[in-house]
Amino acid sequence: MNTVRLTVAEAFAKYLAAQMIEIDGKKEQLFGAAFGIFGHGNVTCFGQQLKNIEDKIPTWRGQNEQSMATAAIAYAKANKRQRIGIATSSIGPGATNMVTAAGIAHTNRLPLLLISGDAYVSRLPDPVLQQPENFEDPSVTCNDTFKPLTRYWDRIISPTQLMHTLPQALDTMLDPATCGPVFIGLPQDIQGVAYDYPEVFFAEKLHRIRRPEPEMVVLEEAKAILEKAERPLIISGGGVHYSLATDELAAFAAKHNIPVVETIAGRATMLQDNPLNAGPIGVTGSDSANYMAAHADVVVAIGTRLQDFTTGSWTVFKNPDMKLISINVAKFDAVKHMSYPVLGDARTCMTKLSGLLGDWCAAQEWADTAKVQADEWKALVQRRTHPQEGDLLPGTSSYAEVIGKLNVSMQPGDTVLTAAGGLPAELAMNWQNYQIGKFDIEFGFSCMGYEIAGGWGAKIANPDNDVVVLVGDGSYMIQNSDIYSSVLTGHKMIVVVCDNGGFAVINKLQNNTGNESFNNLLADCRRPAGEVARVDFAKHAEAQGAISEKLTSINEFDAAFARAKEADRTYVIVVDIDPVSPMAWSKCDCWWEVGLPEVTRNEETAAKVADWEEGRVHQRRGV
């Protein structure tokens, strides 16, 4: 066997560079981008090896370890999980800064390769810089904090481990059933240890995403359930995107005349003008989709983990006899709530199930109901996105109004992206799908700070089209430094900052549950008396190298957005948003369970809690 003597760091980088994937008949690097902040734990060995492979895997420097790992996640999502981003850090705080990003990737079933430096295996120099030391177990370091938030975790303490660990790590990220983040710790003394590796280990390898086949007996039983349905409904989840199955979804729905509703992750899996698209489902959805869910007798959930915002904490299905068929590659997700599980790839399952169903289709009356309901929702969206005089506080706009402007201004290929706060609900509730995909709401982990970092990663994945980031002032303050990253690296974004003076959506929840406004809006925080100090977001963005402007009226938005489209670098538009007026918020008829007190101390809170508990009557108790 021919061998080559390499250090662990050299072997690691060489292996990563040899991994390829086939996309649309073309061979691409599997790892298309790396994001790195170097410190003493990764600069001397692994950092140098990233430089040596930068002709194959470019490395981009972020400003914060959490944000650069978040950018790697958005990169993978924009690539429909077919290409993977890498994030590397030094030891200690550099590593633990990425724990939040691991949570985002794990919750959203997205691939991410995290590589951090680690303490010395020899322990001779212990305690080393940034090593907190566990008094009971000296083998535990900061990197052990990744264990509950990763699909695969390992610490390399011998150079031979790479030949076992790296193939397993890749398989974890590439398998649709286990897809998620991987963490690998590289102790500082091990990175430079040399070993005679077999040359074949570094041979170029071409990967393809698996498409697990469902069992025919299971499909036959699913067919039998569907054929008895009078009011079937499809819930389209993010798995439809990752299976590249949007065409098959439209074909399946059309052939069998089954209305479709979309989860947040499944938004833009079907065009809005499709008469079978009944809108977004759940707490952040539409009355149209929730009406269909309430009356359905068979629900086919495709590629969704049925999060509480999708199911209204399991109250949206009001028919007690409703049967649930769950098509999913992951058994963990497929068996929830005593569903009938169909394990397999979404595209493959729909194609095969459609063949078994033959010419069977649902009643036209049910499909007509979906269109009537959807048309009513679209009329409501038109009303929300065009508020009347007096609806809002003077000089402010609503989220919906901004979203309506973007919806008609963005061009084919552009991506809209947001995350936590009030914007995910407003975007999901009001967006009209004029193109498939190109839509990213991170609402699995609902991570404030995803927006700007995610926009940077999405732009790296889509360099020829604009990425439009919607971010609230709260999330902006948590993590904004990748405005500078985007300017530094030449990845232009359009960032729309919606400033409502604090955490307005949580203030709304606080008030709706009978509590007084406290510590959410800036006006309600502990502070000196007098005028509330406000951030000048336009100047702040400008200080990071972006072009920016603050609107005095929403009437200026179209012209500002046109300027942003023509700009040669990241462009930030700041809009003041009404935080409190009833018309400032979109809503739909859907219940959501939040933790409320069994004992209340005033009549107002007691009344709110009682009203909230009335919504529990339709909650499915695990079945």
Secondary structure, 3 states (H helix, E strand, C coil): CCEEEEEHHHHHHHHHHCEEEEECCEEEECEEEEEECCCCCCHHHHHHHHHHCCCCCCEECCCCHHHHHHHHHHHHHHCCCCCEEEEEECCCHHHHCCHHHHHHHHHCCCCEEEEEEECCCCCCCCCCCCCCCCCCCCCCCHHHHHHHHCCEEEECCCHHHHHHHHHHHHHHHHCCCCCCEEEEEEECCCCCCEEEEEHHHHCCEEECCCCCCCCHHHHHHHHHHHHCCCCEEEEECHHHHHCCCHHHHHHHHHHHCCCEEECCCCCCCCCCCCCCEEEECCCCCCHHHHHHHHHCCEEEEECCCCCHHHHCCCCCCCCCCCEEEEEECCHHHHCHHHCEEEECCHHHHHHHHHHHHCCCCCCHHHHHHHHHHHHHHHHHHHHHCCCCCCCCCCCCECHHHHHHHHHHHCCCCCEEEECCCCHHHHHHHHCCCCCCCCEEECCCCCCCCHHHHHHHHHHHHCCCCCEEEEEEHHHHHHCCCHHHHHHHHCCCCEEEEEECCECHHHHHHHHHCCCCCCCCEHHHCCCCCCCCCCCCHHHHHHHCCCEEEECCCHHHHHHHHHHHHHCCCCEEEEEEECCCCHHHCCCCCCCCCCCCCCCCCCHHHHHHHHHHHHHHHHCCCCC
